[in-house]
Structure formats: structure tokens, C-alpha cells
Amino acid sequence: MAAGTWTFTNAGRTDLLNGTFDLDTDTFLIALFLNTSNIGAGSTTYAGLTNEHANANGYTTGGISLGPLTLAGTTTVTVDDPSDAVWTASGGPITARFAVIYESAGRVLCYCLLDSTPADVTATDGNTLTVAFHASGIFTLA
């Protein structure tokens, strides 16, 4: 499935502008959260988020590493990952409403709905849940 529009947290915007995040050298991860999560514009840290998918069924708490992220362009800079984020359900389903990108130090950058309805997305046992990044990049800074 294609990920919805990525929404920067308020702190994520500030962290980009003040240099807390170095997009092409820092380690970023992507994690899956349930419909009951508190993820929103005011979120600041991964540790402060609630209701991540359980550590089960092919999903590991904390999600998976991205990247390395790449930057391209000058006046308009596109941030991209060379591959989509993929989890394979094993022993039961993987269900999520949100995907969250955060730096390994714990600061949240952005999040998206996995279905614009919004609705939960489920990968049943033996199937994959893929967060497909847009062909022109995860996001663009202009």
C-alpha cells in the first residue's frame, strides 16, 4: 500500500531547521502504531508514543531501520529511501493505522496514516505489510 501524506510533528520541523536531524547521516527507523496511538502534531519522542503494534507476528518493537536516506536536489530537496518498509506477518496478523519515522536517538520526525479512510491495515499470516514510499521520494523540502 502507498503511505499517505507524511505529516511532520511540530518538534520534527524544529529539529530539521535547527540541525538536530541530519537526514543523510543519522539513523532513522519506521514503526507501526495502532488506531489508539497518541501520535500527533505535538508528539516529540518515540518513548512518548503509545500503542505500537505488539512485539509479535513478524513485527519487532521499534520497527525497522530506514536507509540510508538520500538527499537529491538544490532548491528543492527530495528525501528518499532506496527501498520500501516491509514486514511479513508470521504466526498471526500485523495490524496498524499509522507509520512513524523517528531518529534512533528517539526524536519523532513525521507520521502518516496507512489508509486515508482512515482505517486499520492488516497483513494476514504469511502476507506482507508494505509501506511504499512515493516514487519521487518520501518527502520534498522546497
N, CA, C and O atoms as a GROMACS GRO file, in nm:
protein
  568
    1MET      N    1   0.083  -0.116   0.000
    1MET     CA    2   0.000   0.000   0.000
    1MET      C    3   0.088   0.122   0.000
    1MET      O    4   0.197   0.120   0.056
    2ALA      N    5   0.041   0.227  -0.062
    2ALA     CA    6   0.116   0.353  -0.061
    2ALA      C    7   0.086   0.425   0.070
    2ALA      O    8  -0.028   0.436   0.113
    3ALA      N    9   0.193   0.473   0.132
    3ALA     CA   10   0.176   0.550   0.253
    3ALA      C   11   0.105   0.681   0.219
    3ALA      O   12   0.124   0.736   0.111
    4GLY      N   13   0.024   0.728   0.312
    4GLY     CA   14  -0.042   0.857   0.293
    4GLY      C   15   0.058   0.970   0.303
    4GLY      O   16   0.178   0.946   0.307
    5THR      N   17   0.009   1.091   0.306
    5THR     CA   18   0.095   1.208   0.318
    5THR      C   19   0.165   1.206   0.453
    5THR      O   20   0.102   1.184   0.556
    6TRP      N   21   0.295   1.231   0.452
    6TRP     CA   22   0.371   1.236   0.576
    6TRP      C   23   0.347   1.370   0.642
    6TRP      O   24   0.358   1.474   0.577
    7THR      N   25   0.316   1.367   0.770
    7THR     CA   26   0.290   1.488   0.848
    7THR      C   27   0.405   1.505   0.947
    7THR      O   28   0.431   1.417   1.028
    8PHE      N   29   0.472   1.619   0.940
    8PHE     CA   30   0.580   1.647   1.033
    8PHE      C   31   0.520   1.685   1.169
    8PHE      O   32   0.421   1.757   1.176
    9THR      N   33   0.583   1.636   1.275
    9THR     CA   34   0.543   1.683   1.407
    9THR      C   35   0.597   1.825   1.423
    9THR      O   36   0.689   1.866   1.352
   10ASN      N   37   0.541   1.900   1.516
   10ASN     CA   38   0.591   2.035   1.542
   10ASN      C   39   0.739   2.032   1.578
   10ASN      O   40   0.817   2.112   1.526
   11ALA      N   41   0.778   1.941   1.666
   11ALA     CA   42   0.918   1.928   1.707
   11ALA      C   43   1.003   1.879   1.591
   11ALA      O   44   1.120   1.917   1.579
   12GLY      N   45   0.947   1.793   1.504
   12GLY     CA   46   1.021   1.742   1.389
   12GLY      C   47   1.062   1.855   1.295
   12GLY      O   48   1.174   1.856   1.244
   13ARG      N   49   0.972   1.950   1.273
   13ARG     CA   50   1.005   2.066   1.189
   13ARG      C   51   1.120   2.145   1.252
   13ARG      O   52   1.217   2.180   1.184
   14THR      N   53   1.107   2.172   1.381
   14THR     CA   54   1.211   2.247   1.451
   14THR      C   55   1.344   2.172   1.448
   14THR      O   56   1.449   2.233   1.426
   15ASP      N   57   1.339   2.041   1.471
   15ASP     CA   58   1.462   1.961   1.471
   15ASP      C   59   1.530   1.961   1.334
   15ASP      O   60   1.652   1.955   1.326
   16LEU      N   61   1.453   1.968   1.227
   16LEU     CA   62   1.511   1.979   1.093
   16LEU      C   63   1.581   2.114   1.077
   16LEU      O   64   1.693   2.121   1.028
   17LEU      N   65   1.514   2.220   1.118
   17LEU     CA   66   1.567   2.354   1.098
   17LEU      C   67   1.686   2.388   1.188
   17LEU      O   68   1.773   2.464   1.148
   18ASN      N   69   1.689   2.332   1.309
   18ASN     CA   70   1.800   2.368   1.398
   18ASN      C   71   1.916   2.270   1.390
   18ASN      O   72   2.014   2.284   1.464
   19GLY      N   73   1.907   2.170   1.301
   19GLY     CA   74   2.017   2.078   1.279
   19GLY      C   75   2.022   1.959   1.373
   19GLY      O   76   2.119   1.883   1.372
   20THR      N   77   1.918   1.940   1.456
   20THR     CA   78   1.914   1.822   1.542
   20THR      C   79   1.912   1.695   1.456
   20THR      O   80   1.977   1.596   1.490
   21PHE      N   81   1.839   1.701   1.345
   21PHE     CA   82   1.836   1.589   1.250
   21PHE      C   83   1.935   1.615   1.137
   21PHE      O   84   1.940   1.725   1.083
   22ASP      N   85   2.013   1.515   1.103
   22ASP     CA   86   2.096   1.518   0.984
   22ASP      C   87   2.044   1.404   0.897
   22ASP      O   88   2.080   1.288   0.917
   23LEU      N   89   1.959   1.438   0.801
   23LEU     CA   90   1.883   1.336   0.729
   23LEU      C   91   1.967   1.233   0.656
   23LEU      O   92   1.924   1.118   0.643
   24ASP      N   93   2.084   1.271   0.607
   24ASP     CA   94   2.160   1.172   0.531
   24ASP      C   95   2.270   1.102   0.611
   24ASP      O   96   2.343   1.020   0.556
   25THR      N   97   2.283   1.135   0.742
   25THR     CA   98   2.381   1.062   0.823
   25THR      C   99   2.321   0.998   0.948
   25THR      O  100   2.372   0.896   0.995
   26ASP      N  101   2.214   1.055   1.004
   26ASP     CA  102   2.151   0.995   1.122
   26ASP      C  103   2.080   0.865   1.083
   26ASP      O  104   2.043   0.846   0.967
   27THR      N  105   2.061   0.778   1.180
   27THR     CA  106   1.986   0.654   1.158
   27THR      C  107   1.839   0.679   1.190
   27THR      O  108   1.806   0.724   1.300
   28PHE      N  109   1.752   0.649   1.095
   28PHE     CA  110   1.608   0.664   1.114
   28PHE      C  111   1.541   0.529   1.107
   28PHE      O  112   1.588   0.439   1.037
   29LEU      N  113   1.432   0.514   1.181
   29LEU     CA  114   1.354   0.391   1.183
   29LEU      C  115   1.210   0.423   1.148
   29LEU      O  116   1.166   0.538   1.156
   30ILE      N  117   1.137   0.320   1.110
   30ILE     CA  118   0.994   0.333   1.084
   30ILE      C  119   0.924   0.227   1.168
   30ILE      O  120   0.962   0.110   1.167
   31ALA      N  121   0.821   0.269   1.240
   31ALA     CA  122   0.747   0.179   1.330
   31ALA      C  123   0.598   0.191   1.301
   31ALA      O  124   0.551   0.290   1.245
   32LEU      N  125   0.524   0.088   1.341
   32LEU     CA  126   0.380   0.081   1.317
   32LEU      C  127   0.302   0.099   1.447
   32LEU      O  128   0.338   0.044   1.551
   33PHE      N  129   0.195   0.178   1.439
   33PHE     CA  130   0.115   0.208   1.558
   33PHE      C  131  -0.033   0.182   1.531
   33PHE      O  132  -0.080   0.192   1.418
   34LEU      N  133  -0.104   0.149   1.637
   34LEU     CA  134  -0.246   0.116   1.630
   34LEU      C  135  -0.333   0.241   1.624
   34LEU      O  136  -0.285   0.353   1.642
   35ASN      N  137  -0.461   0.220   1.597
   35ASN     CA  138  -0.556   0.332   1.588
   35ASN      C  139  -0.574   0.404   1.721
   35ASN      O  140  -0.626   0.516   1.724
   36THR      N  141  -0.533   0.342   1.831
   36THR     CA  142  -0.545   0.404   1.964
   36THR      C  143  -0.419   0.479   2.005
   36THR      O  144  -0.409   0.525   2.119
   37SER      N  145  -0.323   0.494   1.914
   37SER     CA  146  -0.199   0.564   1.945
   37SER      C  147  -0.224   0.712   1.967
   37SER      O  148  -0.322   0.768   1.917
   38ASN      N  149  -0.136   0.774   2.043
   38ASN     CA  150  -0.144   0.918   2.068
   38ASN      C  151  -0.060   0.999   1.969
   38ASN      O  152  -0.041   1.119   1.990
   39ILE      N  153  -0.010   0.938   1.861
   39ILE     CA  154   0.073   1.010   1.765
   39ILE      C  155  -0.004   1.130   1.711
   39ILE      O  156  -0.122   1.120   1.677
   40GLY      N  157   0.064   1.244   1.705
   40GLY     CA  158   0.001   1.366   1.654
   40GLY      C  159   0.104   1.476   1.643
   40GLY      O  160   0.223   1.454   1.667
   41ALA      N  161   0.060   1.596   1.606
   41ALA     CA  162   0.150   1.709   1.583
   41ALA      C  163   0.234   1.742   1.705
   41ALA      O  164   0.348   1.788   1.691
   42GLY      N  165   0.182   1.718   1.825
   42GLY     CA  166   0.254   1.750   1.947
   42GLY      C  167   0.352   1.643   1.994
   42GLY      O  168   0.421   1.661   2.094
   43SER      N  169   0.359   1.530   1.922
   43SER     CA  170   0.450   1.422   1.962
   43SER      C  171   0.594   1.466   1.946
   43SER      O  172   0.630   1.534   1.850
   44THR      N  173   0.678   1.426   2.042
   44THR     CA  174   0.819   1.464   2.037
   44THR      C  175   0.913   1.344   2.035
   44THR      O  176   1.012   1.344   1.960
   45THR      N  177   0.884   1.241   2.115
   45THR     CA  178   0.976   1.128   2.124
   45THR      C  179   0.905   0.995   2.101
   45THR      O  180   0.786   0.979   2.129
   46TYR      N  181   0.981   0.900   2.048
   46TYR     CA  182   0.930   0.764   2.030
   46TYR      C  183   0.885   0.707   2.164
   46TYR      O  184   0.782   0.640   2.171
   47ALA      N  185   0.961   0.732   2.269
   47ALA     CA  186   0.928   0.679   2.402
   47ALA      C  187   0.795   0.733   2.453
   47ALA      O  188   0.730   0.669   2.536
   48GLY      N  189   0.753   0.850   2.406
   48GLY     CA  190   0.628   0.911   2.449
   48GLY      C  191   0.507   0.864   2.372
   48GLY      O  192   0.394   0.901   2.404
   49LEU      N  193   0.528   0.781   2.269
   49LEU     CA  194   0.417   0.732   2.189
   49LEU      C  195   0.355   0.609   2.254
   49LEU      O  196   0.423   0.530   2.319
   50THR      N  197   0.225   0.595   2.236
   50THR     CA  198   0.154   0.482   2.294
   50THR      C  199   0.101   0.391   2.184
   50THR      O  200   0.080   0.433   2.071
   51ASN      N  201   0.080   0.267   2.220
   51ASN     CA  202   0.010   0.167   2.139
   51ASN      C  203   0.076   0.137   2.005
   51ASN      O  204   0.015   0.146   1.899
   52GLU      N  205   0.205   0.102   2.015
   52GLU     CA  206   0.275   0.047   1.899
   52GLU      C  207   0.225  -0.096   1.880
   52GLU      O  208   0.179  -0.159   1.975
   53HIS      N  209   0.234  -0.149   1.758
   53HIS     CA  210   0.199  -0.289   1.736
   53HIS      C  211   0.283  -0.374   1.830
   53HIS      O  212   0.400  -0.344   1.855
   54ALA      N  213   0.224  -0.479   1.882
   54ALA     CA  214   0.295  -0.566   1.978
   54ALA      C  215   0.416  -0.633   1.912
   54ALA      O  216   0.421  -0.650   1.791
   55ASN      N  217   0.511  -0.669   1.996
   55ASN     CA  218   0.630  -0.741   1.952
   55ASN      C  219   0.592  -0.886   1.924
   55ASN      O  220   0.618  -0.976   2.004
   56ALA      N  221   0.530  -0.908   1.808
   56ALA     CA  222   0.478  -1.041   1.774
   56ALA      C  223   0.441  -1.047   1.626
   56ALA      O  224   0.433  -0.945   1.558
   57ASN      N  225   0.419  -1.168   1.579
   57ASN     CA  226   0.364  -1.193   1.445
   57ASN      C  227   0.448  -1.135   1.332
   57ASN      O  228   0.393  -1.094   1.229
   58GLY      N  229   0.581  -1.131   1.349
   58GLY     CA  230   0.668  -1.080   1.244
   58GLY      C  231   0.702  -0.933   1.260
   58GLY      O  232   0.771  -0.876   1.176
   59TYR      N  233   0.653  -0.870   1.366
   59TYR     CA  234   0.683  -0.730   1.394
   59TYR      C  235   0.768  -0.723   1.520
   59TYR      O  236   0.739  -0.788   1.620
   60THR      N  237   0.874  -0.642   1.516
   60THR     CA  238   0.960  -0.622   1.631
   60THR      C  239   0.941  -0.481   1.684
   60THR      O  240   0.944  -0.384   1.607
   61THR      N  241   0.920  -0.468   1.814
   61THR     CA  242   0.904  -0.337   1.876
   61THR      C  243   1.018  -0.245   1.832
   61THR      O  244   1.134  -0.285   1.832
   62GLY      N  245   0.983  -0.123   1.796
   62GLY     CA  246   1.082  -0.027   1.748
   62GLY      C  247   1.083  -0.016   1.598
   62GLY      O  248   1.138   0.079   1.542
   63GLY      N  249   1.023  -0.115   1.530
   63GLY     CA  250   1.016  -0.111   1.384
   63GLY      C  251   1.146  -0.155   1.318
   63GLY      O  252   1.221  -0.235   1.374
   64ILE      N  253   1.170  -0.102   1.198
   64ILE     CA  254   1.287  -0.140   1.120
   64ILE      C  255   1.363  -0.015   1.076
   64ILE      O  256   1.307   0.094   1.067
   65SER      N  257   1.490  -0.034   1.048
   65SER     CA  258   1.574   0.078   1.004
   65SER      C  259   1.540   0.119   0.862
   65SER      O  260   1.508   0.035   0.777
   66LEU      N  261   1.549   0.247   0.837
   66LEU     CA  262   1.537   0.301   0.703
   66LEU      C  263   1.677   0.328   0.650
   66LEU      O  264   1.774   0.337   0.725
   67GLY      N  265   1.683   0.342   0.518
   67GLY     CA  266   1.801   0.400   0.458
   67GLY      C  267   1.918   0.310   0.432
   67GLY      O  268   1.913   0.187   0.435
   68PRO      N  269   2.023   0.383   0.408
   68PRO     CA  270   2.039   0.523   0.445
   68PRO      C  271   1.952   0.614   0.359
   68PRO      O  272   1.931   0.589   0.240
   69LEU      N  273   1.901   0.721   0.421
   69LEU     CA  274   1.822   0.818   0.347
   69LEU      C  275   1.914   0.894   0.252
   69LEU      O  276   2.030   0.920   0.283
   70THR      N  277   1.860   0.929   0.137
   70THR     CA  278   1.938   1.004   0.039
   70THR      C  279   1.873   1.139   0.015
   70THR      O  280   1.751   1.154   0.027
   71LEU      N  281   1.955   1.236  -0.018
   71LEU     CA  282   1.908   1.371  -0.049
   71LEU      C  283   1.945   1.401  -0.193
   71LEU      O  284   2.055   1.369  -0.238
   72ALA      N  285   1.852   1.463  -0.266
   72ALA     CA  286   1.878   1.499  -0.405
   72ALA      C  287   1.816   1.634  -0.434
   72ALA      O  288   1.704   1.663  -0.391
   73GLY      N  289   1.888   1.717  -0.508
   73GLY     CA  290   1.836   1.847  -0.547
   73GLY      C  291   1.908   1.960  -0.476
   73GLY      O  292   1.990   1.938  -0.388
   74THR      N  293   1.875   2.083  -0.518
   74THR     CA  294   1.937   2.201  -0.457
   74THR      C  295   1.830   2.296  -0.404
   74THR      O  296   1.818   2.314  -0.283
   75THR      N  297   1.751   2.358  -0.492
   75THR     CA  298   1.647   2.450  -0.444
   75THR      C  299   1.528   2.373  -0.390
   75THR      O  300   1.460   2.420  -0.299
   76THR      N  301   1.502   2.256  -0.444
   76THR     CA  302   1.402   2.163  -0.392
   76THR      C  303   1.476   2.035  -0.361
   76THR      O  304   1.537   1.975  -0.449
   77VAL      N  305   1.471   1.993  -0.235
   77VAL     CA  306   1.547   1.876  -0.193
   77VAL      C  307   1.450   1.761  -0.162
   77VAL      O  308   1.358   1.776  -0.082
   78THR      N  309   1.474   1.649  -0.226
   78THR     CA  310   1.392   1.530  -0.205
   78THR      C  311   1.466   1.434  -0.113
   78THR      O  312   1.585   1.406  -0.132
   79VAL      N  313   1.394   1.384  -0.013
   79VAL     CA  314   1.449   1.286   0.081
   79VAL      C  315   1.388   1.152   0.044
   79VAL      O  316   1.266   1.139   0.032
   80ASP      N  317   1.473   1.052   0.025
   80ASP     CA  318   1.423   0.923  -0.022
   80ASP      C  319   1.494   0.809   0.051
   80ASP      O  320   1.599   0.828   0.113
   81ASP      N  321   1.434   0.692   0.041
   81ASP     CA  322   1.490   0.568   0.092
   81ASP      C  323   1.498   0.474  -0.028
   81ASP      O  324   1.406   0.469  -0.109
   82PRO      N  325   1.608   0.398  -0.039
   82PRO     CA  326   1.622   0.311  -0.155
   82PRO      C  327   1.521   0.196  -0.161
   82PRO      O  328   1.505   0.134  -0.266
   83SER      N  329   1.454   0.167  -0.050
   83SER     CA  330   1.357   0.057  -0.053
   83SER      C  331   1.240   0.088   0.039
   83SER      O  332   1.252   0.167   0.132
   84ASP      N  333   1.128   0.024   0.012
   84ASP     CA  334   1.009   0.039   0.094
   84ASP      C  335   1.027  -0.037   0.226
   84ASP      O  336   1.114  -0.124   0.237
   85ALA      N  337   0.946  -0.004   0.325
   85ALA     CA  338   0.948  -0.073   0.453
   85ALA      C  339   0.853  -0.193   0.444
   85ALA      O  340   0.736  -0.177   0.408
   86VAL      N  341   0.902  -0.312   0.478
   86VAL     CA  342   0.823  -0.435   0.461
   86VAL      C  343   0.832  -0.522   0.585
   86VAL      O  344   0.940  -0.546   0.638
   87TRP      N  345   0.716  -0.569   0.630
   87TRP     CA  346   0.706  -0.666   0.739
   87TRP      C  347   0.627  -0.785   0.686
   87TRP      O  348   0.530  -0.767   0.612
   88THR      N  349   0.667  -0.907   0.722
   88THR     CA  350   0.593  -1.027   0.684
   88THR      C  351   0.525  -1.084   0.808
   88THR      O  352   0.592  -1.118   0.906
   89ALA      N  353   0.394  -1.095   0.803
   89ALA     CA  354   0.318  -1.150   0.915
   89ALA      C  355   0.349  -1.298   0.929
   89ALA      O  356   0.347  -1.373   0.831
   90SER      N  357   0.376  -1.339   1.052
   90SER     CA  358   0.410  -1.478   1.079
   90SER      C  359   0.352  -1.518   1.214
   90SER      O  360   0.388  -1.461   1.317
   91GLY      N  361   0.263  -1.616   1.215
   91GLY     CA  362   0.202  -1.661   1.339
   91GLY      C  363   0.078  -1.582   1.377
   91GLY      O  364   0.021  -1.604   1.484
   92GLY      N  365   0.037  -1.491   1.293
   92GLY     CA  366  -0.080  -1.407   1.317
   92GLY      C  367  -0.069  -1.279   1.236
   92GLY      O  368   0.030  -1.260   1.165
   93PRO      N  369  -0.168  -1.193   1.244
   93PRO     CA  370  -0.169  -1.072   1.162
   93PRO      C  371  -0.085  -0.957   1.219
   93PRO      O  372  -0.057  -0.951   1.338
   94ILE      N  373  -0.046  -0.868   1.130
   94ILE     CA  374   0.010  -0.739   1.169
   94ILE      C  375  -0.094  -0.636   1.130
   94ILE      O  376  -0.134  -0.626   1.014
   95THR      N  377  -0.139  -0.558   1.228
   95THR     CA  378  -0.242  -0.456   1.204
   95THR      C  379  -0.189  -0.321   1.252
   95THR      O  380  -0.132  -0.311   1.360
   96ALA      N  381  -0.210  -0.218   1.171
   96ALA     CA  382  -0.164  -0.084   1.209
   96ALA      C  383  -0.252   0.021   1.143
   96ALA      O  384  -0.319  -0.005   1.043
   97ARG      N  385  -0.251   0.141   1.201
   97ARG     CA  386  -0.321   0.257   1.145
   97ARG      C  387  -0.220   0.362   1.100
   97ARG      O  388  -0.243   0.434   1.002
   98PHE      N  389  -0.106   0.372   1.172
   98PHE     CA  390  -0.006   0.475   1.145
   98PHE      C  391   0.133   0.415   1.125
   98PHE      O  392   0.166   0.310   1.182
   99ALA      N  393   0.214   0.483   1.044
   99ALA     CA  394   0.357   0.458   1.038
   99ALA      C  395   0.426   0.583   1.090
   99ALA      O  396   0.382   0.695   1.061
  100VAL      N  397   0.531   0.565   1.167
  100VAL     CA  398   0.604   0.677   1.228
  100VAL      C  399   0.751   0.664   1.192
  100VAL      O  400   0.810   0.558   1.207
  101ILE      N  401   0.810   0.774   1.145
  101ILE     CA  402   0.954   0.780   1.120
  101ILE      C  403   1.017   0.859   1.234
  101ILE      O  404   0.976   0.971   1.264
  102TYR      N  405   1.118   0.797   1.297
  102TYR     CA  406   1.186   0.863   1.408
  102TYR      C  407   1.335   0.834   1.404
  102TYR      O  408   1.378   0.734   1.347
  103GLU      N  409   1.412   0.922   1.464
  103GLU     CA  410   1.556   0.906   1.468
  103GLU      C  411   1.593   0.806   1.577
  103GLU      O  412   1.523   0.796   1.678
  104SER      N  413   1.701   0.733   1.557
  104SER     CA  414   1.739   0.629   1.654
  104SER      C  415   1.759   0.685   1.794
  104SER      O  416   1.745   0.611   1.892
  105ALA      N  417   1.792   0.813   1.806
  105ALA     CA  418   1.805   0.875   1.938
  105ALA      C  419   1.668   0.896   2.002
  105ALA      O  420   1.660   0.930   2.121
  106GLY      N  421   1.561   0.878   1.924
  106GLY     CA  422   1.427   0.880   1.981
  106GLY      C  423   1.337   0.995   1.942
  106GLY      O  424   1.219   0.993   1.976
  107ARG      N  425   1.387   1.096   1.870
  107ARG     CA  426   1.305   1.211   1.831
  107ARG      C  427   1.218   1.174   1.710
  107ARG      O  428   1.267   1.117   1.613
  108VAL      N  429   1.087   1.206   1.717
  108VAL     CA  430   0.994   1.177   1.608
  108VAL      C  431   1.007   1.283   1.500
  108VAL      O  432   1.006   1.403   1.529
  109LEU      N  433   1.018   1.239   1.374
  109LEU     CA  434   1.024   1.329   1.260
  109LEU      C  435   0.886   1.350   1.200
  109LEU      O  436   0.839   1.464   1.187
  110CYS      N  437   0.819   1.240   1.163
  110CYS     CA  438   0.691   1.252   1.094
  110CYS      C  439   0.612   1.122   1.106
  110CYS      O  440   0.663   1.020   1.153
  111TYR      N  441   0.486   1.128   1.062
  111TYR     CA  442   0.399   1.011   1.067
  111TYR      C  443   0.298   1.018   0.952
  111TYR      O  444   0.279   1.124   0.892
  112CYS      N  445   0.236   0.906   0.922
  112CYS     CA  446   0.131   0.906   0.820
  112CYS      C  447   0.025   0.802   0.853
  112CYS      O  448   0.050   0.705   0.925
  113LEU      N  449  -0.093   0.825   0.798
  113LEU     CA  450  -0.198   0.724   0.801
  113LEU      C  451  -0.166   0.620   0.695
  113LEU      O  452  -0.118   0.655   0.587
  114LEU      N  453  -0.192   0.495   0.724
  114LEU     CA  454  -0.168   0.390   0.625
  114LEU      C  455  -0.288   0.371   0.532
  114LEU      O  456  -0.276   0.308   0.428
  115ASP      N  457  -0.402   0.425   0.571
  115ASP     CA  458  -0.523   0.419   0.489
  115ASP      C  459  -0.597   0.551   0.509
  115ASP      O  460  -0.618   0.593   0.623
  116SER      N  461  -0.636   0.617   0.401
  116SER     CA  462  -0.694   0.751   0.411
  116SER      C  463  -0.837   0.754   0.460
  116SER      O  464  -0.893   0.863   0.480
  117THR      N  465  -0.899   0.638   0.482
  117THR     CA  466  -1.039   0.635   0.524
  117THR      C  467  -1.064   0.712   0.654
  117THR      O  468  -1.165   0.783   0.652
  118PRO      N  469  -0.995   0.713   0.761
  118PRO     CA  470  -0.886   0.622   0.798
  118PRO      C  471  -0.940   0.488   0.847
  118PRO      O  472  -1.048   0.479   0.907
  119ALA      N  473  -0.863   0.386   0.821
  119ALA     CA  474  -0.898   0.252   0.865
  119ALA      C  475  -0.770   0.176   0.898
  119ALA      O  476  -0.662   0.214   0.854
  120ASP      N  477  -0.784   0.070   0.975
  120ASP     CA  478  -0.669  -0.014   1.004
  120ASP      C  479  -0.630  -0.090   0.878
  120ASP      O  480  -0.713  -0.119   0.792
  121VAL      N  481  -0.502  -0.120   0.868
  121VAL     CA  482  -0.448  -0.201   0.760
  121VAL      C  483  -0.396  -0.329   0.823
  121VAL      O  484  -0.325  -0.324   0.924
  122THR      N  485  -0.431  -0.443   0.765
  122THR     CA  486  -0.392  -0.571   0.823
  122THR      C  487  -0.325  -0.659   0.719
  122THR      O  488  -0.376  -0.675   0.608
  123ALA      N  489  -0.211  -0.716   0.756
  123ALA     CA  490  -0.146  -0.821   0.677
  123ALA      C  491  -0.173  -0.951   0.750
  123ALA      O  492  -0.131  -0.968   0.865
  124THR      N  493  -0.242  -1.041   0.684
  124THR     CA  494  -0.273  -1.170   0.747
  124THR      C  495  -0.151  -1.261   0.742
  124THR      O  496  -0.057  -1.238   0.666
  125ASP      N  497  -0.153  -1.365   0.825
  125ASP     CA  498  -0.042  -1.459   0.838
  125ASP      C  499   0.011  -1.501   0.702
  125ASP      O  500  -0.065  -1.546   0.616
  126GLY      N  501   0.143  -1.485   0.681
  126GLY     CA  502   0.207  -1.523   0.556
  126GLY      C  503   0.212  -1.413   0.451
  126GLY      O  504   0.276  -1.429   0.348
  127ASN      N  505   0.144  -1.302   0.476
  127ASN     CA  506   0.142  -1.190   0.381
  127ASN      C  507   0.226  -1.075   0.434
  127ASN      O  508   0.265  -1.073   0.551
  128THR      N  509   0.254  -0.979   0.346
  128THR     CA  510   0.338  -0.867   0.386
  128THR      C  511   0.257  -0.740   0.405
  128THR      O  512   0.155  -0.718   0.340
  129LEU      N  513   0.305  -0.656   0.497
  129LEU     CA  514   0.256  -0.521   0.512
  129LEU      C  515   0.371  -0.432   0.464
  129LEU      O  516   0.479  -0.431   0.523
  130THR      N  517   0.346  -0.359   0.358
  130THR     CA  518   0.449  -0.276   0.296
  130THR      C  519   0.408  -0.130   0.302
  130THR      O  520   0.297  -0.094   0.262
  131VAL      N  521   0.497  -0.046   0.353
  131VAL     CA  522   0.478   0.098   0.345
  131VAL      C  523   0.558   0.142   0.223
  131VAL      O  524   0.681   0.151   0.227
  132ALA      N  525   0.486   0.167   0.113
  132ALA     CA  526   0.550   0.202  -0.015
  132ALA      C  527   0.572   0.353  -0.020
  132ALA      O  528   0.476   0.431  -0.018
  133PHE      N  529   0.697   0.392  -0.028
  133PHE     CA  530   0.729   0.534  -0.039
  133PHE      C  531   0.701   0.582  -0.180
  133PHE      O  532   0.717   0.507  -0.276
  134HIS      N  533   0.658   0.707  -0.193
  134HIS     CA  534   0.626   0.765  -0.322
  134HIS      C  535   0.745   0.754  -0.416
  134HIS      O  536   0.860   0.767  -0.372
  135ALA      N  537   0.719   0.732  -0.543
  135ALA     CA  538   0.827   0.714  -0.642
  135ALA      C  539   0.921   0.834  -0.648
  135ALA      O  540   1.038   0.818  -0.683
  136SER      N  541   0.872   0.953  -0.614
  136SER     CA  542   0.957   1.072  -0.619
  136SER      C  543   1.017   1.106  -0.482
  136SER      O  544   1.070   1.216  -0.464
  137GLY      N  545   1.008   1.014  -0.385
  137GLY     CA  546   1.071   1.036  -0.256
  137GLY      C  547   0.973   1.031  -0.141
  137GLY      O  548   0.851   1.038  -0.162
  138ILE      N  549   1.026   1.019  -0.021
  138ILE     CA  550   0.941   1.015   0.098
  138ILE      C  551   0.877   1.152   0.118
  138ILE      O  552   0.757   1.161   0.142
  139PHE      N  553   0.959   1.257   0.109
  139PHE     CA  554   0.906   1.395   0.116
  139PHE      C  555   1.003   1.488   0.047
  139PHE      O  556   1.119   1.453   0.023
  140THR      N  557   0.956   1.608   0.016
  140THR     CA  558   1.035   1.709  -0.051
  140THR      C  559   1.034   1.837   0.030
  140THR      O  560   0.929   1.881   0.079
  141LEU      N  561   1.149   1.897   0.045
  141LEU     CA  562   1.162   2.026   0.111
  141LEU      C  563   1.188   2.132   0.005
  141LEU      O  564   1.283   2.123  -0.072
  142ALA      N  565   1.102   2.231   0.002
  142ALA     CA  566   1.116   2.333  -0.102
  142ALA      C  567   1.125   2.472  -0.041
  142ALA      O  568   1.138   2.570  -0.114
   0.00000   0.00000   0.00000
